[in-house]
Amino acid sequence: MTLLRPALLLIGLLALSACKNEAPAPVTDSTGAAAQIQTSQKVSDADPEQVAKAEAMLKAAEEAAAKAPPLVEGTDYVLVPNGQPFDTAPGKIEVVEFFGYVCPFCAMVQPTVAAMKSKLPPDVHFVYIPAAFGSMWDNYAKAFYAAEAAGILDKTHDAMFRAIHLDHTLKGERGMDKPEEIAAFYGNYGQDPNQFLSSMQSFAVASKVNRARQYMTDSFNGDQMSTPAFLVDGKYRVKGKNIDDMFRIINQLIVAERAKLGSATPAAAPATEAAPAANDEAAAHE
């Protein structure tokens, strides 16, 4: 599930940049992190080097979580008033990523997100929520939910990042892809482009996009919305100084929420066995 070869270890040392909901508009050039992605070398979805880098970052974050002091509201997380999980059954801990396919920073983080998702224990449920900031963002949010309805998301999620940020077969924020062009991409994954386009334009998909937009708005509670952003159990919006710090906080939040639920740590839990128990107040993060 690996797509990109950004220098993950370098990225982990940098302050996290984010794609914000500031009137997205087509652009013709790329700078900064976007340029870094565009000059990256193509890799296969099974590239062992990229997998190793993503897993190393994850392991470092897990080890940091096990040794870190209790989380601090306002520094490590923002408490979401009346926050609730988006789509997770009671008794499980939800981890949400707000993302956008057109966001270069989401593309850089995706290999580590995929590694984390594959290692989550049974009591943790991971949910992707596409940001709908208008313009091309909304078309890609519709495509996400149409792909989900078609049952092909596992095949197309990483591939869409590749198409936009590496192969440049789709424009993302570099221009305005027509819905027909986005639907054609899914034709490579067994979908009839016309039927897929119809699904993108359906009432069911529009309802999901609207629900996702409202949930993200509520989760940021008046703060400027940006991607990538992570939310644990609907209540704690992750802050962090950089990317690996965010994953450290996610790990601590999972441990804290598990303690609140009173459940034992599953054997497969990522680096949570050594984490100190946290009380309810200190355990809360964002």
C-alpha positions as CSV (number, residue, x, y, z in Angstrom):
1,M,0.0,0.0,0.0
2,T,3.0,2.2,-0.6
3,L,3.0,5.0,-3.1
4,L,5.4,7.8,-2.5
5,R,9.0,8.1,-1.6
6,P,9.1,11.4,0.4
7,A,11.9,11.5,2.9
8,L,9.8,10.5,5.9
9,L,12.5,10.8,8.4
10,L,13.2,14.4,7.3
11,I,9.5,15.2,7.3
12,G,9.2,13.9,10.8
13,L,11.7,16.6,11.9
14,L,9.9,19.4,10.2
15,A,6.9,21.3,11.6
16,L,3.7,19.9,10.0
17,S,2.4,21.9,7.2
18,A,-1.3,21.5,6.2
19,C,-3.7,22.0,3.4
20,K,-6.2,24.6,4.6
21,N,-9.8,25.5,3.6
22,E,-8.7,28.8,2.2
23,A,-10.6,29.2,-1.1
24,P,-8.9,26.4,-3.0
25,A,-8.2,27.4,-6.6
26,P,-6.4,25.8,-9.5
27,V,-2.7,26.5,-9.7
28,T,-0.2,26.0,-12.5
29,D,3.0,25.6,-10.5
30,S,4.1,23.7,-7.4
31,T,6.4,24.7,-4.6
32,G,7.5,23.4,-1.2
33,A,6.2,20.0,-0.2
34,A,4.2,19.6,-3.4
35,A,7.4,20.0,-5.5
36,Q,9.1,17.5,-3.2
37,I,6.4,14.9,-4.0
38,Q,6.5,15.7,-7.7
39,T,10.2,15.0,-8.0
40,S,10.0,11.8,-6.0
41,Q,10.9,8.6,-7.6
42,K,8.0,6.2,-8.5
43,V,7.8,3.1,-6.5
44,S,5.6,0.0,-6.6
45,D,2.8,-0.5,-4.1
46,A,4.9,-3.2,-2.4
47,D,8.2,-1.2,-2.2
48,P,9.9,-2.7,0.9
49,E,12.0,0.4,1.5
50,Q,9.0,2.7,1.8
51,V,7.2,0.2,4.0
52,A,10.3,0.0,6.2
53,K,10.5,3.8,6.5
54,A,6.8,4.1,7.4
55,E,7.0,1.4,10.0
56,A,10.2,2.9,11.5
57,M,8.4,6.2,11.9
58,L,5.5,4.4,13.5
59,K,7.6,2.4,15.9
60,A,9.4,5.6,17.0
61,A,6.1,7.3,17.7
62,E,4.9,4.3,19.6
63,E,8.0,4.2,21.7
64,A,7.8,7.9,22.4
65,A,4.2,7.4,23.5
66,A,5.2,4.7,26.0
67,K,7.7,7.1,27.6
68,A,5.9,10.4,27.3
69,P,4.3,12.3,30.2
70,P,0.5,12.6,30.4
71,L,-1.0,14.5,27.5
72,V,-1.9,18.2,27.9
73,E,-5.0,19.7,26.6
74,G,-4.3,22.7,24.3
75,T,-0.7,21.4,23.6
76,D,-1.2,17.8,22.6
77,Y,-4.9,17.9,21.7
78,V,-8.0,20.0,21.5
79,L,-11.1,18.8,23.3
80,V,-14.1,18.7,21.0
81,P,-17.3,19.9,22.8
82,N,-19.9,17.1,22.8
83,G,-17.7,15.1,20.4
84,Q,-19.0,11.7,19.2
85,P,-17.5,9.0,17.0
86,F,-18.3,9.3,13.3
87,D,-19.0,5.7,12.4
88,T,-17.8,3.3,15.0
89,A,-19.8,0.8,17.2
90,P,-19.8,1.3,21.0
91,G,-16.9,-0.4,22.7
92,K,-14.4,0.4,20.0
93,I,-12.0,3.3,19.8
94,E,-12.3,5.4,16.7
95,V,-9.4,7.0,14.9
96,V,-10.4,9.4,12.1
97,E,-8.2,11.0,9.5
98,F,-9.5,14.1,7.7
99,F,-7.7,14.1,4.4
100,G,-7.9,15.4,0.9
101,Y,-6.7,13.6,-2.2
102,V,-5.5,16.9,-3.6
103,C,-3.5,17.7,-0.4
104,P,0.2,17.1,-0.9
105,F,0.8,16.8,2.8
106,C,-1.8,14.1,3.1
107,A,0.0,12.3,0.3
108,M,3.3,12.5,2.3
109,V,1.6,11.1,5.4
110,Q,-0.4,8.4,3.7
111,P,2.3,5.6,3.8
112,T,2.6,6.0,7.6
113,V,-1.2,6.2,7.9
114,A,-1.5,2.9,5.9
115,A,1.1,1.3,8.1
116,M,-0.7,2.4,11.3
117,K,-4.1,1.3,9.9
118,S,-2.7,-2.2,9.1
119,K,-1.3,-2.6,12.7
120,L,-4.3,-1.4,14.7
121,P,-5.6,-3.8,17.3
122,P,-9.2,-5.2,17.1
123,D,-10.6,-2.6,19.5
124,V,-9.6,0.3,17.3
125,H,-11.6,1.3,14.2
126,F,-9.9,3.6,11.6
127,V,-12.1,5.9,9.5
128,Y,-11.1,8.1,6.5
129,I,-13.2,11.3,6.1
130,P,-12.6,13.3,2.9
131,A,-12.5,17.1,3.4
132,A,-15.0,18.9,1.3
133,F,-13.6,22.5,1.1
134,G,-15.4,23.2,-2.2
135,S,-14.0,23.3,-5.8
136,M,-12.0,20.2,-6.7
137,W,-12.0,19.0,-3.1
138,D,-15.8,18.2,-3.3
139,N,-15.4,16.2,-6.5
140,Y,-12.7,14.0,-4.9
141,A,-14.8,13.6,-1.8
142,K,-17.6,12.3,-4.0
143,A,-15.2,10.0,-5.7
144,F,-14.1,8.6,-2.3
145,Y,-17.7,7.7,-1.3
146,A,-18.5,6.3,-4.7
147,A,-15.5,4.1,-4.5
148,E,-16.5,3.1,-1.0
149,A,-20.0,2.1,-2.2
150,A,-18.4,0.1,-5.0
151,G,-16.2,-1.8,-2.5
152,I,-12.9,-0.8,-4.2
153,L,-11.5,1.7,-1.7
154,D,-8.7,-0.7,-0.6
155,K,-7.5,-0.8,-4.2
156,T,-8.0,2.8,-5.2
157,H,-7.2,4.9,-2.1
158,D,-3.4,5.0,-2.4
159,A,-3.6,4.8,-6.2
160,M,-5.5,8.1,-6.3
161,F,-2.7,9.8,-4.4
162,R,-0.2,8.4,-6.9
163,A,-2.3,9.5,-9.9
164,I,-2.4,13.1,-8.6
165,H,1.0,13.6,-6.9
166,L,3.3,11.3,-8.8
167,D,1.9,10.2,-12.2
168,H,0.1,13.5,-12.8
169,T,-2.6,11.7,-14.7
170,L,-5.0,13.8,-12.6
171,K,-4.5,17.5,-11.7
172,G,-5.6,17.7,-8.1
173,E,-5.0,21.3,-7.0
174,R,-2.9,22.0,-10.2
175,G,-6.2,22.4,-12.1
176,M,-9.8,21.4,-12.2
177,D,-10.4,17.8,-13.1
178,K,-13.8,17.2,-14.6
179,P,-16.0,14.6,-12.8
180,E,-15.8,12.5,-16.0
181,E,-12.0,12.5,-15.8
182,I,-12.1,11.4,-12.2
183,A,-14.6,8.6,-13.0
184,A,-12.3,7.5,-15.9
185,F,-9.6,6.8,-13.3
186,Y,-11.8,4.3,-11.6
187,G,-12.3,2.5,-14.9
188,N,-8.8,1.1,-14.3
189,Y,-10.3,-0.7,-11.3
190,G,-13.2,-2.6,-12.9
191,Q,-15.7,0.2,-12.8
192,D,-17.8,1.4,-15.7
193,P,-16.9,5.2,-15.9
194,N,-20.5,6.2,-16.7
195,Q,-21.9,4.2,-13.8
196,F,-19.3,5.5,-11.5
197,L,-20.0,9.1,-12.5
198,S,-23.7,8.5,-11.8
199,S,-22.8,7.2,-8.4
200,M,-20.6,10.3,-7.8
201,Q,-23.6,12.5,-8.7
202,S,-26.2,10.5,-6.6
203,F,-28.2,11.7,-3.7
204,A,-26.6,9.0,-1.5
205,V,-23.1,10.2,-2.1
206,A,-24.1,13.9,-1.8
207,S,-25.6,13.0,1.6
208,K,-22.4,11.3,2.7
209,V,-20.3,14.3,1.6
210,N,-22.6,16.7,3.4
211,R,-22.4,14.6,6.6
212,A,-18.6,14.5,6.4
213,R,-18.4,18.2,5.9
214,Q,-20.6,18.9,8.9
215,Y,-18.7,16.5,11.1
216,M,-15.4,18.1,10.2
217,T,-16.8,21.6,10.8
218,D,-18.1,20.4,14.2
219,S,-14.8,18.8,15.1
220,F,-12.8,22.0,14.4
221,N,-15.4,24.0,16.4
222,G,-14.6,27.4,14.8
223,D,-10.8,26.7,14.4
224,Q,-9.4,26.8,10.9
225,M,-9.9,23.5,9.2
226,S,-6.9,21.8,7.6
227,T,-5.7,18.4,6.4
228,P,-4.3,16.0,7.4
229,A,-5.9,16.1,10.8
230,F,-6.6,13.3,13.2
231,L,-9.5,12.8,15.7
232,V,-9.7,10.1,18.4
233,D,-13.1,8.9,19.5
234,G,-14.7,12.1,18.2
235,K,-13.5,13.9,21.3
236,Y,-9.8,14.7,20.9
237,R,-8.4,16.5,17.9
238,V,-4.7,15.8,17.6
239,K,-2.2,18.7,17.6
240,G,1.5,17.8,17.8
241,K,4.7,19.7,16.7
242,N,5.3,17.5,13.6
243,I,4.1,14.4,12.0
244,D,5.8,11.8,14.2
245,D,4.6,13.8,17.3
246,M,1.1,13.4,16.0
247,F,1.4,9.7,15.8
248,R,2.8,9.7,19.3
249,I,-0.3,11.5,20.5
250,I,-2.6,9.2,18.7
251,N,-1.0,6.2,20.4
252,Q,-1.4,7.8,23.8
253,L,-5.0,8.7,23.1
254,I,-5.7,5.1,22.2
255,V,-4.2,3.9,25.5
256,A,-6.2,6.5,27.5
257,E,-9.5,5.7,25.8
258,R,-8.9,2.0,26.3
259,A,-8.3,2.6,30.0
260,K,-11.6,4.5,30.2
261,L,-13.4,1.6,28.5
262,G,-11.8,-0.8,31.0
263,S,-10.7,-3.2,28.4
264,A,-7.5,-5.1,28.4
265,T,-4.8,-4.2,25.9
266,P,-5.0,-6.5,22.9
267,A,-1.9,-8.5,22.1
268,A,-1.6,-6.8,18.7
269,A,-1.8,-3.2,20.1
270,P,0.9,-1.0,18.7
271,A,3.4,-0.1,21.5
272,T,0.7,0.4,24.1
273,E,1.6,-2.4,26.5
274,A,4.4,-0.3,28.0
275,A,2.4,2.9,28.1
276,P,1.7,4.2,31.6
277,A,-1.9,4.2,32.7
278,A,-3.5,7.6,32.4
279,N,-6.3,9.0,34.5
280,D,-9.4,10.2,32.7
281,E,-8.5,13.9,32.7
282,A,-4.9,13.5,31.6
283,A,-5.9,10.8,29.1
284,A,-8.0,13.2,27.1
285,H,-6.4,14.4,24.0
286,E,-7.5,15.8,20.8
